[in-house]
Amino acid sequence: MSVARVVVIGAGIGGLAAAARLTAQGHTVTVVEQAPTVGGKLGWLELDSPDGCFRFDTGPSLLTMPQVFRDLFAATGDPLERTLELRRLDPLATYHFADGTVADADELTDDDGWRRLMDRARRMWDATAPTFLEAAGPPSLTGLARRSPRDLPLIAPHRSLRSIGRRYLDDPHRQMFLERYATYSGSDPRRAPAVLATVPYAEHTFGGWYVEGGLHRLALALADRAGTVRTSTGVAGIDLTTGRVSGVRLSDGGHLPADVVVANSDATALYRDLLPRPRLVPRGEPSLSGLVVLLGLRGRTPGVGHHTVLFPAKYDDEFDSVFHGRMPGDPTIYISKPTDPHLAPRGCEAWFVLVNAPRHGTGPTEFDWDAAGAGDRAADAVLAGLAARGFDVADRVVVRQVITPADLQRRTWTPGGSIYGSSGNGARAAFLRPANRSPVPGLFLAGGSAHPGGGLPLVALSGAAVARLVGSA
Ligand SMILES: Cc1cc2nc3c(=O)[nH]c(=O)nc-3n(C[C@H](O)[C@H](O)[C@H](O)COP(=O)(O)OP(=O)(O)OC[C@H]3O[C@@H](n4cnc5c(N)ncnc54)[C@H](O)[C@@H]3O)c2cc1C
């Protein structure tokens, strides 16, 4: 396409990735973001206290598939490693089981069954990554079956992650360790497809990484290459002229003409609210949400590394609750305590604590997070859960901030506060995600609710797919 005027709705990582690539291709790009800062779910918060300032990533705490970001940075300016300081985490995390067993990822993966499973996951990855992740999509199951019929038994599309795990792994700890990877796409391991075994394969092959100074720096670095970025400006609608996009209407009454619009906003909200005539989009089940408790702690906690996972006694109860509108009584607790001097005053620690949570709303599978005291009660339960597992930090708390699914919805305009857009639940989930090219000429989708799904590397891949589609239009 010759030089186009591009408007990107939303400065999440998918939107910024698309904007940076399209700017590098020579297009005139404007990113319009309703929030006062860039990054979307990759948020950042600073909390002052008498002990000094605590700083927190409020969203992602682990960067996987760094090659996706190496490609993105190389295509748009200085290489990644010259722009940001990345540190590979070793160990990736330490896992505490309810029976008192403590193991890190290296110990859990030192097992013949695990190695055989990861060998299969490698072959699954080779068979699926080009169509499921890298190409614009979504793919079609019949197309896949026609192109590579021999891969279908390998991928086992109707088998669940739990079922494939139980075939290879005898140890319940390893089964639980595997099943947790379903939550990387906000899914239930009993309903997520077996192909999600590629998630631990990718994490252990390409590593899990931290960005010094906080992962949010990734968003700031991309915003520097994303053309003109206008924050605190919402998009209220997309204008069409003879059926093709011609611009966007801003919530402050302004108008921006455009030849191309890239929506990084939630796909359902886009098709329902931003087009002149609402359209129905096929969509899988939304991903689960999360309750975040940010804690500034005085003093040091021995035995807590960068990432710690406290598994519950009954994992199924957690999924039965979060996908049915209830907060689990004994959820998995994830602690991220970056070993980064930028984040906490001297002698203190900045903890990001996350538990899976039902989406915000009043429907049967949702939870009303705006009910009086709901967030604080849930956060108190998380602190009690920490204490029960030997991490009683309550009397060391200097600052505390709770971010509920309702807060996430308000901050990022994500319906229900789904962390990952749509979940991987069900054999058809990957095939149901809204396409990167919309049926409306000139309108494209990048972000967690579109193909190929949520998580930092995947939304960056959606931005790359959109840049290719625009470039070849
Ligand atoms: C608590 C938490 C923990 C997570 N942990 C990890 C992790 O460890 N690793 C990982 O890889 N991923 C993680 N994720 C997921 C990851 O953050 C997301 O998948 C990813 O950041 C989403 O990017 P996106 O491109 O979909 O855009 P979003 O982040 O959803 O941003 C979309 C942007 O569009 C803006 N917008 C929407 N509508 C409009 C409009 N009409 N006008 C203007 N602006 C609009 C929003 O304000 C928002 O800024 C986590 C997420 C959360 C919330």
The ligand as an ORCA input file, in Angstrom:
! r2SCAN-3c Opt
* xyz 0 1
  C      -2.586     -9.116     36.026
  C      -2.085     -9.563     34.685
  C      -0.974    -10.408     34.611
  C      -0.497    -10.809     33.361
  N       0.649    -11.565     33.290
  C       1.217    -11.804     32.084
  C       2.534    -12.329     32.004
  O       3.203    -12.567     33.018
  N       3.068    -12.545     30.765
  C       2.363    -12.245     29.621
  O       2.901    -12.448     28.515
  N       1.113    -11.712     29.672
  C       0.539    -11.470     30.857
  N      -0.687    -10.852     30.931
  C      -1.454    -10.629     29.686
  C      -0.960     -9.414     28.902
  O      -0.876     -8.330     29.764
  C      -1.958     -9.080     27.803
  O      -2.244    -10.217     26.996
  C      -1.457     -7.973     26.885
  O      -0.752     -6.966     27.572
  C      -2.675     -7.386     26.184
  O      -2.268     -6.530     25.155
  P      -3.308     -6.002     24.096
  O      -2.540     -5.624     22.873
  O      -4.407     -6.996     23.917
  O      -3.878     -4.658     24.670
  P      -4.462     -4.178     26.081
  O      -3.402     -4.257     27.085
  O      -5.772     -4.807     26.341
  O      -4.663     -2.659     25.728
  C      -5.710     -2.184     24.920
  C      -5.689     -0.676     25.038
  O      -6.724     -0.137     24.234
  C      -7.290      0.975     24.948
  N      -8.636      1.177     24.418
  C      -9.639      0.270     24.387
  N     -10.716      0.806     23.794
  C     -10.376      2.070     23.438
  C     -11.061      3.117     22.771
  N     -12.331      2.965     22.327
  N     -10.424      4.293     22.589
  C      -9.135      4.455     23.007
  N      -8.434      3.492     23.649
  C      -9.057      2.314     23.840
  C      -7.262      0.538     26.378
  O      -7.322      1.632     27.275
  C      -5.927     -0.198     26.460
  O      -4.867      0.633     26.840
  C      -1.176    -10.406     32.161
  C      -2.279     -9.550     32.247
  C      -2.717     -9.119     33.495
  C      -3.874     -8.154     33.559
*
